[in-house]
Each structure stands twice: as C-alpha cells, then as structure tokens.
C-alpha cells in the first residue's frame, strides 16, 4: 500500500511540475506585508493523527512558530501500554504505535 501511495504521489508531482507556467516562481510581497501582525493556526491530518501549526507575526516577522505533531500527542499512550510487560517486549509495544521521534524534535 505504501509503495502504491508513493508511486501515485510521484506521478502527481511529475504532472504538477510539468504543468507549471513559465516565468518567475517568486511573487513580490503584498502591500503592507512588512507591517503584518497577528496569528494563525492550521491543522492537517497525517497517518498518525492531527498535526497543528501555530504562527505569530509581529511587524511582518515570524516571532513564534510551533508545531504539535500527532506523534507528540500519542507518546503518553506508550507509557500506559508498557507496564506489566517484559522489557524485551518494549520495542514491539513502542513500534506498534508507529510514532515518529523526529516529529517531536522539530
């Protein structure tokens, strides 16, 4: 299944890249962007659950950016699943959740 998903993804990327219009790839910043202020929260779904992104702007600059990955939210469950099992079973318990270490290091 994952091989098929990767194959479909590569095919879509190939179509998108070949369909790009000619010309500059970078647009000028909209008027007033240097003074932009505020915050935004965005969520998206991943195979492990919901990811949340938070960005805060002050005077057009990013002053805070935070990612809460689905793996981060699920790590406490590993602690609940491990008690009462043998130490040798921990790798299997840990990997059964398929959590991402790198997602929590960002």
Secondary structure, DSSP 8 states (H G I E B T S, - for coil): -HHHHHHHHHHHHHHHHHT--SS-S-----TTGGG--EEEEEEEEETTEEEEEEEEEETTEEEEEEEE-HHHHHHHHHHHHHTTS-GGGHHHHHHHTT--TGGG--
